[in-house]
Amino acid sequence: MSDTTQLVVIGAGPGGYAAAFYAADLGMQVTLVDREPNPGGVCLYRGCIPSKALLHVAKLIGEARHAPALGVTFGEPRIDLAALRAWKDGVVQKLTGGLGQLGRQRKVTFVQGTASFENARTLSIETADGPRRLAFAHAVIATGSRPATIPGLPDSPRVLDSTGGLALADVPARLLVIGGGYIGLELGSVYAALGSKVSVVEMMPGLLPGADRDLVNVLARRMETVCEAIMLNTKVAEMREGKKGLEVRFEGEGVDPTPQMYDKVLVAVGRKPNSAVPGLERTGVQVDERGFIVVDERRATADPTIFAIGDVVGEPMLAHKASHEARVAVEAIAGEKVAFEPRAIPAVVFTDPEIAWCGLTETEAKKQGRKVEVARFPWAALGRAITLDRPEGFTKLLIDPEAERVLGVGIVGVGAGELIAEGVLAVEMAALATDVKLSIHPHPTLSETIMEAAEVFFGQSTHVYRPKRK
């Protein structure tokens, strides 16, 4: 079977389906190719959405256990694992099914199968009904990424990646998480709430490498109360499977060399791009030494007919970054003069407490030798945080001391992910600290901390006495 299309999108994750839908909205003839029965990609099927569904349950359990401090006592939660899995899977089915319907409404041709390039203008697609050839004017590669692996670990069902962890087959008595990044900490938090004794091992000297230490320190203190152990500057030296579990020996400063036994091990050491698209070598597309497809500011590859977006083109590997790249690529294909030049791509770690940041970080500012002034507002001085009995967070603004422009925002605390969007807008719009200070925020809310951080910059915070240095 042979067809033609104006635009083919390979991969139906948040970047792929966003590109396909937007192109259809602009009047293009679009074909979307993916292995799953509906759009959604890793994010909806095996990533962002199921993990946040489980993190919501972990939050409920955590709040119930915290309630006695507020004078309300619940019994110890009883977890119906089958019902929990069914609810999580139902969330995924509802969203992916809805995307399938949106695609049909837009008249996007959806092909379930595996695509390979015959050349820079033709695809071969293996489907359940046999092979299919598709000629195209332009293509967008949005094939995403996959979990990174560690060589030498046992080939065992006890060793999980993020996909296996989200399957929630059981709740192991003892779980080791290899990797102290956001995936490991989020899934580790879920299993700890469900009853596992969780240990985290990280090769670097701190959790969440790359994030500002002051933000991470707040989370680290809480994780120490949730986890059985957090081992930093430590690596797995050896892992063997026995009859009762996985025997793990660690190497690191001050680490007990005695092997430890775990029921399961979750490997969360990052992700790798899915750039090995079959037949890609028959096109002009180039791949760099890290495996990322090389693109320009329009998300165009070295082959003029092919564009690429999302995890497969580089970090940060975030769904919302892919979705915005999708719009840039489609507009470039449509002949618009566009470029992907964001000033602030927000990052959120959905632990408890959450961490969120955007724009310039203190870590980056130090590397660049850039002078910034940091204005912090402690949540311990915030009425709304006190009413939640969660005063451990803070909000900070990174401000250019001369122009007084907001360059970056960092937040740690409950709901930080819901607050960071205001910071993104401030950075993107080149807002001044005065703009943020004079924008009236509702009281009592957590969002007031952004306004009060701007007031701290001027030494005028109502709820914190910090006079401006002369």
C-alpha positions as CSV (number, residue, x, y, z in Angstrom):
1,M,0.0,0.0,0.0
2,S,1.4,3.4,-1.0
3,D,0.2,6.8,0.1
4,T,1.4,10.4,0.2
5,T,1.1,13.1,2.9
6,Q,2.2,16.7,3.3
7,L,3.6,16.1,6.7
8,V,4.4,12.8,8.6
9,V,5.2,12.9,12.3
10,I,7.1,9.9,13.7
11,G,6.3,9.4,17.3
12,A,3.1,10.5,19.1
13,G,4.3,11.8,22.4
14,P,3.8,15.3,23.7
15,G,6.0,16.7,21.0
16,G,4.7,14.5,18.2
17,Y,1.0,14.8,18.7
18,A,1.3,18.5,19.4
19,A,3.1,18.9,16.0
20,A,0.5,16.8,14.2
21,F,-2.4,18.6,15.7
22,Y,-1.0,22.1,15.2
23,A,-0.1,21.3,11.6
24,A,-3.7,20.0,11.0
25,D,-5.0,23.2,12.5
26,L,-2.9,25.2,10.0
27,G,-4.5,23.2,7.2
28,M,-1.8,20.6,6.4
29,Q,-2.5,17.0,5.4
30,V,-0.9,15.1,8.4
31,T,0.0,11.5,9.1
32,L,1.0,10.5,12.6
33,V,2.9,7.2,13.2
34,D,3.3,5.5,16.5
35,R,3.5,2.0,17.9
36,E,0.8,2.6,20.5
37,P,-3.0,2.5,19.6
38,N,-3.4,6.1,20.5
39,P,-1.2,9.2,20.9
40,G,0.4,9.9,24.2
41,G,4.0,8.6,24.0
42,V,6.1,7.7,27.0
43,C,4.8,10.7,29.0
44,L,1.2,9.5,29.0
45,Y,1.7,5.8,28.9
46,R,4.8,5.2,31.0
47,G,6.0,8.5,32.4
48,C,4.6,11.9,33.5
49,I,1.0,10.9,33.9
50,P,1.1,7.5,35.7
51,S,3.8,8.7,37.9
52,K,1.9,11.8,39.0
53,A,-1.2,9.7,39.5
54,L,0.8,7.6,42.0
55,L,2.4,10.6,43.5
56,H,-1.0,12.0,44.3
57,V,-1.8,8.8,46.2
58,A,1.5,9.1,48.0
59,K,0.5,12.7,48.9
60,L,-2.8,11.5,50.3
61,I,-1.1,8.9,52.4
62,G,1.4,11.4,53.7
63,E,-1.2,13.9,54.6
64,A,-3.2,11.3,56.5
65,R,-0.1,10.3,58.5
66,H,0.6,13.9,59.2
67,A,-3.0,14.7,60.3
68,P,-2.5,13.8,64.0
69,A,-0.3,16.8,64.4
70,L,-3.4,18.9,63.4
71,G,-5.7,17.1,65.8
72,V,-7.2,14.7,63.3
73,T,-6.4,11.0,63.4
74,F,-7.1,8.4,60.7
75,G,-6.3,4.7,60.8
76,E,-3.3,3.4,59.0
77,P,-4.1,3.4,55.2
78,R,-5.1,0.0,53.7
79,I,-3.8,-0.2,50.1
80,D,-5.7,-2.2,47.5
81,L,-2.9,-2.6,45.0
82,A,-5.1,-4.0,42.2
83,A,-7.6,-1.1,42.6
84,L,-4.7,1.4,42.7
85,R,-3.2,0.0,39.4
86,A,-6.7,0.0,37.8
87,W,-7.2,3.7,38.7
88,K,-3.8,4.6,37.4
89,D,-4.4,2.7,34.2
90,G,-7.8,4.3,33.9
91,V,-6.2,7.8,34.0
92,V,-3.9,6.8,31.2
93,Q,-6.6,5.3,29.1
94,K,-8.9,8.3,29.5
95,L,-6.2,10.7,28.4
96,T,-4.8,8.7,25.5
97,G,-8.3,7.9,24.3
98,G,-9.1,11.6,24.4
99,L,-6.1,12.4,22.3
100,G,-7.2,9.7,19.7
101,Q,-10.5,11.5,19.5
102,L,-8.9,14.9,19.1
103,G,-6.7,13.5,16.2
104,R,-9.8,12.1,14.4
105,Q,-11.6,15.5,14.9
106,R,-8.7,17.2,13.2
107,K,-8.6,14.5,10.4
108,V,-5.1,13.5,11.3
109,T,-4.4,10.1,9.8
110,F,-3.1,7.8,12.6
111,V,-1.0,4.8,11.6
112,Q,-0.1,2.3,14.3
113,G,3.2,0.8,13.4
114,T,7.0,1.2,13.2
115,A,8.5,3.6,10.6
116,S,11.8,3.4,8.8
117,F,13.2,5.7,6.2
118,E,13.7,4.5,2.6
119,N,15.1,7.9,1.7
120,A,14.5,11.6,2.7
121,R,11.1,11.6,1.0
122,T,9.7,8.1,1.7
123,L,8.9,6.0,4.8
124,S,8.2,2.3,5.1
125,I,5.8,1.5,7.9
126,E,5.3,-2.0,9.4
127,T,1.7,-2.4,10.6
128,A,-0.4,-5.2,11.8
129,D,-1.9,-5.3,8.3
130,G,1.4,-5.5,6.5
131,P,3.9,-3.0,5.1
132,R,2.9,0.4,4.0
133,R,4.9,3.0,2.0
134,L,4.3,6.7,2.6
135,A,5.8,9.5,0.5
136,F,6.0,12.9,2.3
137,A,7.0,16.5,1.7
138,H,8.3,17.0,5.2
139,A,8.8,14.8,8.3
140,V,9.1,15.5,12.0
141,I,11.0,13.0,14.1
142,A,9.7,12.9,17.6
143,T,10.8,9.5,18.8
144,G,11.6,10.5,22.4
145,S,13.9,8.6,24.8
146,R,14.2,5.5,26.8
147,P,15.6,4.6,30.3
148,A,19.4,4.4,30.5
149,T,20.8,1.2,31.7
150,I,23.8,0.1,33.8
151,P,25.9,-2.7,32.3
152,G,26.7,-5.7,34.4
153,L,23.5,-5.8,36.5
154,P,21.6,-9.1,36.7
155,D,19.0,-9.8,34.0
156,S,16.3,-10.3,36.5
157,P,12.6,-9.3,37.0
158,R,13.8,-7.9,40.4
159,V,15.7,-5.2,38.5
160,L,13.3,-2.5,37.4
161,D,13.6,0.6,35.2
162,S,11.1,3.5,35.4
163,T,8.5,1.6,33.3
164,G,8.7,-1.5,35.5
165,G,8.5,0.7,38.6
166,L,5.3,2.4,37.4
167,A,3.7,-1.0,36.6
168,L,3.4,-1.4,40.4
169,A,3.5,-5.2,40.3
170,D,3.9,-5.3,44.1
171,V,5.3,-3.3,47.0
172,P,8.7,-4.7,47.9
173,A,9.7,-4.8,51.6
174,R,13.1,-3.3,50.7
175,L,13.7,-1.2,47.6
176,L,17.0,0.2,46.4
177,V,16.9,3.2,44.0
178,I,20.0,3.7,41.9
179,G,20.1,7.3,41.0
180,G,19.2,10.4,43.0
181,G,17.7,12.3,40.1
182,Y,14.1,13.3,39.8
183,I,12.9,10.0,38.4
184,G,14.5,8.0,41.2
185,L,13.3,10.4,44.0
186,E,9.7,10.6,42.6
187,L,9.3,6.8,42.3
188,G,11.1,6.2,45.6
189,S,8.7,8.6,47.3
190,V,5.8,6.6,45.9
191,Y,7.1,3.2,47.2
192,A,8.0,4.7,50.5
193,A,4.5,6.0,51.0
194,L,3.1,2.6,50.0
195,G,5.2,0.9,52.7
196,S,8.6,0.0,51.2
197,K,11.8,0.6,53.1
198,V,13.6,2.7,50.4
199,S,17.3,3.4,50.1
200,V,18.8,5.7,47.5
201,V,22.3,5.5,46.2
202,E,23.8,8.4,44.2
203,M,27.4,8.7,42.8
204,M,27.4,12.5,43.1
205,P,27.8,14.4,46.4
206,G,24.2,15.5,46.5
207,L,20.7,14.6,45.3
208,L,19.4,16.1,42.1
209,P,22.7,17.0,40.5
210,G,22.6,20.3,38.7
211,A,19.9,21.8,40.8
212,D,20.7,24.6,43.2
213,R,21.8,23.2,46.5
214,D,19.7,25.5,48.7
215,L,16.5,24.1,47.0
216,V,17.7,20.5,47.2
217,N,18.7,20.8,50.9
218,V,15.1,21.3,51.9
219,L,14.0,18.2,50.1
220,A,17.0,16.2,51.2
221,R,16.1,16.8,54.9
222,R,12.6,15.4,54.3
223,M,13.8,12.5,52.2
224,E,16.1,11.5,55.1
225,T,13.0,11.0,57.3
226,V,11.2,9.0,54.5
227,C,14.0,6.8,53.3
228,E,15.8,4.0,55.2
229,A,19.1,5.3,53.8
230,I,20.5,7.9,51.4
231,M,24.0,7.1,50.2
232,L,25.9,9.9,48.5
233,N,29.3,9.7,46.8
234,T,28.5,6.0,46.5
235,K,28.2,3.5,43.7
236,V,27.0,0.0,43.3
237,A,30.2,-2.2,43.1
238,E,28.5,-5.5,42.8
239,M,25.0,-7.0,42.5
240,R,24.1,-10.7,42.7
241,E,20.7,-12.4,42.6
242,G,20.0,-14.9,45.3
243,K,17.0,-16.9,46.4
244,K,15.6,-14.2,48.7
245,G,16.5,-11.1,46.6
246,L,19.3,-9.0,45.3
247,E,22.6,-8.8,47.2
248,V,24.2,-5.5,46.7
249,R,27.7,-4.3,47.7
250,F,28.5,-0.6,47.7
251,E,31.7,1.4,47.4
252,G,32.0,5.0,48.8
253,E,33.2,7.1,51.6
254,G,32.1,5.7,55.0
255,V,30.0,3.0,53.4
256,D,29.5,-0.3,55.0
257,P,31.2,-2.9,52.7
258,T,28.9,-5.6,53.9
259,P,26.5,-6.6,51.1
260,Q,22.9,-5.6,51.7
261,M,19.8,-7.6,50.6
262,Y,17.0,-5.9,48.6
263,D,13.7,-7.3,47.3
264,K,13.9,-5.1,44.2
265,V,16.2,-2.5,42.6
266,L,15.0,0.4,40.6
267,V,17.5,1.8,38.1
268,A,16.9,5.5,37.5
269,V,20.1,6.9,36.0
270,G,18.7,9.0,33.3
271,R,17.4,8.6,29.7
272,K,18.9,8.1,26.3
273,P,17.5,9.5,23.0
274,N,15.8,7.2,20.6
275,S,17.7,8.4,17.6
276,A,18.4,5.0,16.0
277,V,15.4,5.4,13.7
278,P,15.7,2.6,11.1
279,G,17.0,3.9,7.7
280,L,18.0,7.3,9.2
281,E,21.4,6.8,7.5
282,R,19.7,7.0,4.2
283,T,18.9,10.6,4.8
284,G,21.0,13.7,5.5
285,V,20.2,13.8,9.2
286,Q,23.2,14.0,11.5
287,V,23.5,12.5,15.0
288,D,26.0,13.8,17.5
289,E,28.4,11.8,19.8
290,R,25.8,11.7,22.6
291,G,23.2,10.2,20.3
292,F,21.1,13.4,19.8
293,I,19.8,14.4,16.4
294,V,21.4,17.7,15.4
295,V,19.0,20.5,14.7
296,D,19.1,24.3,14.2
297,E,17.0,27.0,15.9
298,R,14.0,26.1,13.7
299,R,14.4,22.4,14.7
300,A,15.5,21.6,11.2
301,T,18.0,18.8,10.6
302,A,20.8,18.8,8.1
303,D,18.3,17.3,5.6
304,P,15.9,20.1,4.5
305,T,12.8,17.8,4.4
306,I,13.3,16.5,8.0
307,F,12.8,18.2,11.3
308,A,13.2,16.8,14.8
309,I,11.9,17.7,18.3
310,G,11.8,16.6,21.9
311,D,14.0,14.3,23.9
312,V,15.7,13.1,20.7
313,V,17.3,16.5,20.0
314,G,18.7,17.2,23.4
315,E,18.2,18.3,27.0
316,P,16.3,19.2,28.9
317,M,14.2,16.1,28.3
318,L,10.9,17.5,29.3
319,A,7.4,17.1,27.7
320,H,6.6,20.8,27.7
321,K,9.8,21.6,25.9
322,A,8.9,19.1,23.2
323,S,5.5,20.6,22.8
324,H,6.9,24.1,22.2
325,E,9.5,22.8,19.9
326,A,6.7,21.2,17.9
327,R,5.0,24.5,17.3
328,V,8.3,26.0,16.1
329,A,9.0,23.1,13.7
330,V,5.5,23.2,12.2
331,E,5.6,27.0,11.7
332,A,9.0,26.7,10.1
333,I,7.6,24.0,7.7
334,A,4.7,26.4,7.0
335,G,7.3,29.0,5.9
336,E,7.2,31.2,9.0
337,K,10.4,32.9,10.3
338,V,10.6,31.3,13.7
339,A,13.2,30.1,16.2
340,F,13.2,28.1,19.4
341,E,14.7,30.6,21.8
342,P,13.1,30.2,25.3
343,R,14.5,32.2,28.2
344,A,12.9,30.0,30.7
345,I,12.1,26.3,30.5
346,P,10.6,25.3,33.8
347,A,11.7,22.2,35.6
348,V,9.6,20.5,38.4
349,V,10.5,17.7,40.7
350,F,7.2,16.3,42.0
351,T,8.5,15.0,45.3
352,D,7.2,16.1,48.7
353,P,8.1,19.0,49.0
354,E,8.2,19.8,45.3
355,I,11.1,21.7,43.7
356,A,10.7,24.0,40.7
357,W,12.9,26.4,38.9
358,C,13.2,28.4,35.7
359,G,15.5,30.8,33.9
360,L,19.0,31.4,35.4
361,T,20.0,29.3,38.4
362,E,22.6,30.2,41.0
363,T,24.6,27.2,39.8
364,E,24.6,28.5,36.2
365,A,25.3,32.1,37.3
366,K,28.5,30.9,39.2
367,K,29.7,29.0,36.2
368,Q,29.1,32.0,34.0
369,G,30.7,34.4,36.4
370,R,27.5,36.4,36.3
371,K,26.7,38.8,39.1
372,V,23.2,38.4,40.5
373,E,21.4,39.3,43.6
374,V,19.3,36.6,45.2
375,A,16.1,37.6,47.1
376,R,14.7,34.8,49.3
377,F,11.4,34.7,51.1
378,P,11.0,32.0,53.7
379,W,7.7,30.2,53.9
380,A,8.0,30.1,57.7
381,A,6.9,33.7,57.5
382,L,3.9,33.0,55.2
383,G,0.4,32.6,56.7
384,R,-0.8,30.1,54.1
385,A,2.1,27.8,54.6
386,I,1.6,27.9,58.4
387,T,-2.1,26.9,57.9
388,L,-0.9,23.9,55.9
389,D,1.7,23.1,58.6
390,R,4.3,23.1,55.9
391,P,6.6,26.1,56.5
392,E,9.8,24.4,55.4
393,G,9.9,25.9,51.9
394,F,11.1,29.2,50.4
395,T,10.9,31.2,47.2
396,K,13.8,33.0,45.6
397,L,14.3,35.4,42.7
398,L,17.6,35.9,40.9
399,I,17.7,39.5,39.9
400,D,20.2,41.6,37.8
401,P,21.5,44.1,40.4
402,E,21.8,46.8,37.9
403,A,18.8,46.5,35.6
404,E,16.7,44.9,38.4
405,R,15.4,42.4,35.8
406,V,14.2,39.0,37.0
407,L,16.6,36.4,35.5
408,G,15.4,33.3,37.3
409,V,13.1,31.9,39.9
410,G,13.5,28.9,42.3
411,I,10.8,27.5,44.6
412,V,10.8,24.6,47.1
413,G,7.7,23.7,49.0
414,V,4.3,22.1,48.6
415,G,2.8,22.9,45.2
416,A,5.9,24.6,43.9
417,G,5.2,23.1,40.5
418,E,1.9,25.1,40.3
419,L,3.6,28.3,41.3
420,I,6.6,28.3,38.9
421,A,4.6,29.4,35.8
422,E,4.4,33.0,37.1
423,G,8.2,32.9,37.3
424,V,8.4,31.7,33.7
425,L,6.2,34.6,32.6
426,A,8.3,37.1,34.5
427,V,11.6,35.8,32.9
428,E,10.1,35.6,29.4
429,M,8.6,39.0,29.6
430,A,11.8,40.5,31.1
431,A,9.8,41.7,34.1
432,L,11.5,43.9,36.7
433,A,11.5,43.2,40.4
434,T,9.3,46.3,40.7
435,D,6.7,44.7,38.3
436,V,6.5,41.6,40.5
437,K,6.4,43.6,43.7
438,L,3.5,45.9,42.5
439,S,1.4,43.0,41.1
440,I,-1.2,42.4,43.8
441,H,-1.3,38.7,44.8
442,P,-4.3,37.1,46.6
443,H,-4.1,36.5,50.3
444,P,-3.6,34.1,51.9
445,T,-1.9,32.0,49.2
446,L,1.4,30.4,48.5
447,S,1.7,32.6,45.4
448,E,2.3,35.6,47.7
449,T,5.8,34.4,48.2
450,I,6.8,35.5,44.7
451,M,5.6,39.0,45.4
452,E,7.3,39.1,48.9
453,A,10.6,37.8,47.4
454,A,10.5,40.8,45.2
455,E,9.8,43.0,48.2
456,V,12.8,41.4,49.9
457,F,15.0,42.6,47.1
458,F,14.1,46.2,47.9
459,G,14.3,45.6,51.7
460,Q,10.5,46.2,52.0
461,S,9.0,42.8,52.7
462,T,6.0,43.1,55.0
463,H,6.5,39.8,56.7
464,V,10.4,39.6,56.8
465,Y,12.6,42.3,58.3
466,R,15.6,42.5,56.0
467,P,16.6,46.1,55.3
468,K,18.3,46.7,52.0
469,R,22.0,46.9,52.3
470,K,23.3,50.4,51.3
